[in-house]
Amino acid sequence: MGAEHAALWSTDHKNGTPKAYCCFNTNARDFARIGQLMLDSGKWKGNAIIDSAYYSQSITPCNIPDEQGQPCNYYGYQWWLAPAYPGVFYARGILGQYIIVIPSKNIVVVRLGHKRDNNKVNGLFHDVNGLISWALQL
């Protein structure tokens, strides 16, 4: 995908196995490339590099029971969904890093952060909700 830098992927221990659920580190431009890949339905420059069925499932609610026992309508496969904003999905880091994909506007938003606002608006962390609202106005 033309990454500018080698990414760092945290492992479970020194010289161990990469963690599949978290801790992928790179720069804003390379995160934007991941967002662009998802914006283009798993294709990079017209070439499919993510299986189309997997791509579709990754941005579809998994519906497994959440902490309250309710069907989870806000998570797919490694992508968070924004039910208040149909079609919008995003990746999030533990310190307020986000890759937000808004297909209806053909927009990818990347935010590198140091802290996440844990207050929620529309079922989303306050900062995610603000970024989506801002981007939808463009």
C-alpha positions as CSV (number, residue, x, y, z in Angstrom):
1,M,0.0,0.0,0.0
2,G,3.0,2.3,-0.2
3,A,3.5,2.7,3.5
4,E,6.0,5.4,4.3
5,H,7.4,3.7,7.4
6,A,7.6,0.2,8.9
7,A,4.8,-0.2,11.4
8,L,5.4,-1.5,14.9
9,W,3.1,-4.2,16.2
10,S,3.2,-5.0,19.9
11,T,3.9,-8.6,20.8
12,D,2.6,-10.6,23.8
13,H,6.2,-10.8,25.1
14,K,9.8,-10.1,23.9
15,N,10.2,-11.9,20.5
16,G,6.7,-13.2,20.9
17,T,3.6,-13.3,18.8
18,P,2.0,-10.0,17.5
19,K,-1.2,-9.2,19.3
20,A,-4.1,-9.5,16.8
21,Y,-6.5,-7.4,18.9
22,C,-4.4,-4.3,19.5
23,C,-1.3,-2.2,19.5
24,F,-0.5,-1.5,15.9
25,N,1.6,1.7,15.7
26,T,2.4,3.9,12.7
27,N,2.1,7.5,11.5
28,A,-0.9,9.4,10.4
29,R,-0.3,9.0,6.7
30,D,-0.1,5.3,6.9
31,F,-3.2,5.1,9.1
32,A,-4.9,7.1,6.4
33,R,-3.9,4.5,3.9
34,I,-5.7,1.9,6.0
35,G,-8.7,4.1,6.1
36,Q,-8.5,4.6,2.3
37,L,-8.3,0.8,1.9
38,M,-11.5,0.4,3.9
39,L,-13.2,3.4,2.1
40,D,-12.5,1.6,-1.1
41,S,-14.2,-1.6,0.1
42,G,-10.9,-3.5,0.7
43,K,-9.4,-2.5,-2.6
44,W,-6.1,-0.7,-3.1
45,K,-5.7,1.1,-6.4
46,G,-8.5,-1.2,-7.8
47,N,-6.9,-4.4,-6.6
48,A,-8.8,-6.4,-4.0
49,I,-6.5,-7.1,-1.0
50,I,-9.3,-7.9,1.5
51,D,-11.8,-10.6,0.7
52,S,-15.1,-8.9,-0.2
53,A,-17.1,-11.2,2.1
54,Y,-14.8,-10.5,5.0
55,Y,-14.8,-6.8,4.3
56,S,-18.6,-6.7,4.5
57,Q,-18.7,-8.7,7.7
58,S,-16.1,-6.5,9.3
59,I,-18.3,-3.4,9.1
60,T,-21.6,-5.3,9.9
61,P,-22.8,-5.5,13.6
62,C,-21.6,-8.8,15.1
63,N,-24.7,-8.9,17.4
64,I,-22.9,-11.0,20.1
65,P,-24.2,-10.1,23.5
66,D,-22.5,-7.0,25.0
67,E,-21.9,-6.3,28.7
68,Q,-25.6,-5.7,29.3
69,G,-26.6,-8.9,27.4
70,Q,-27.9,-6.9,24.4
71,P,-27.0,-7.7,20.8
72,C,-23.9,-5.6,20.0
73,N,-24.8,-3.3,17.1
74,Y,-21.7,-1.1,17.4
75,Y,-18.9,-3.5,16.6
76,G,-17.9,-5.7,13.6
77,Y,-14.6,-7.4,13.1
78,Q,-11.9,-4.9,14.4
79,W,-14.1,-2.0,13.3
80,W,-16.4,0.0,15.6
81,L,-19.7,1.1,14.1
82,A,-21.5,4.4,14.8
83,P,-25.3,3.5,14.9
84,A,-26.2,7.2,15.2
85,Y,-24.4,7.8,11.9
86,P,-25.4,4.9,9.5
87,G,-22.5,3.7,7.4
88,V,-19.8,5.3,9.4
89,F,-17.2,3.0,11.0
90,Y,-13.9,3.5,12.8
91,A,-10.8,2.0,14.4
92,R,-9.8,3.3,17.7
93,G,-6.7,3.3,19.9
94,I,-6.5,3.3,23.6
95,L,-5.2,6.8,23.8
96,G,-7.6,8.6,21.4
97,Q,-6.2,7.5,18.1
98,Y,-8.8,7.1,15.4
99,I,-9.3,6.1,11.8
100,I,-12.8,7.2,10.9
101,V,-14.3,6.2,7.6
102,I,-17.3,8.1,6.2
103,P,-18.3,6.5,2.9
104,S,-21.2,8.9,2.2
105,K,-18.8,11.8,2.1
106,N,-15.8,9.9,0.7
107,I,-13.8,11.0,3.8
108,V,-11.2,9.4,6.0
109,V,-10.3,11.2,9.2
110,V,-7.2,10.3,11.2
111,R,-6.6,11.5,14.7
112,L,-3.5,10.8,16.7
113,G,-4.0,11.4,20.3
114,H,-2.7,11.1,23.8
115,K,-6.0,10.8,25.7
116,R,-9.5,9.6,24.9
117,D,-12.6,11.4,26.2
118,N,-14.5,8.6,27.9
119,N,-17.7,10.7,28.1
120,K,-20.3,9.5,25.6
121,V,-22.6,11.3,23.1
122,N,-24.8,9.3,20.7
123,G,-23.3,6.1,22.1
124,L,-19.8,7.2,21.0
125,F,-16.9,8.6,22.9
126,H,-17.3,12.4,22.9
127,D,-14.2,13.0,20.7
128,V,-15.3,10.5,18.1
129,N,-18.8,12.0,18.0
130,G,-17.3,15.4,17.6
131,L,-15.0,14.3,14.7
132,I,-17.8,12.6,12.9
133,S,-20.1,15.6,13.3
134,W,-17.4,17.9,12.1
135,A,-16.6,15.8,9.0
136,L,-20.3,15.4,8.1
137,Q,-20.4,19.2,7.8
138,L,-17.7,19.4,5.1
